[in-house]
Amino acid sequence: MKQASAVGMTSNTIRLEENTSEDDVLRHIHALNDDAM
């Protein structure tokens, strides 16, 4: 289930990349990884 939700969040992250800096995206991804663990 966590993998499925991560895939959904990834599509949101890709859409957000246009409006956020790379560092913000990386922070968001690291936060998702922390949630998955």
DRENNUTOR-35616 format. One line per 4 residues: number of its first residue (from 1); their letters; for each residue x, y, z of C-alpha. Coordinates in steps of 0.05 Angstrom, whole numbers, padded with zeros to 5 digits. Layout:
<sites>
NUM	a	X/Y/Z  ...
</sites>
This chain:
<sites>
1	mkqa	00000/00000/00000  00056/00049/00017  00088/00037/-00052  00022/00052/-00086
5	savg	00013/00117/-00048  00086/00136/-00062  00073/00128/-00137  00014/00176/-00131
9	mtsn	00056/00226/-00092  00111/00221/-00144  00064/00244/-00199  00046/00304/-00154
13	tirl	00120/00319/-00143  00134/00319/-00218  00077/00369/-00227  00104/00412/-00170
17	eent	00175/00414/-00200  00154/00470/-00247  00138/00516/-00189  00191/00494/-00137
21	sedd	00266/00493/-00135  00304/00428/-00140  00322/00431/-00066  00249/00436/-00047
25	vlrh	00233/00375/-00089  00290/00336/-00058  00267/00355/00012  00197/00331/-00006
29	ihal	00224/00265/-00032  00266/00255/00031  00204/00268/00073  00166/00216/00034
33	ndda	00223/00166/00044  00221/00180/00119  00146/00167/00120  00155/00101/00083
37	m	00204/00076/00136
</sites>
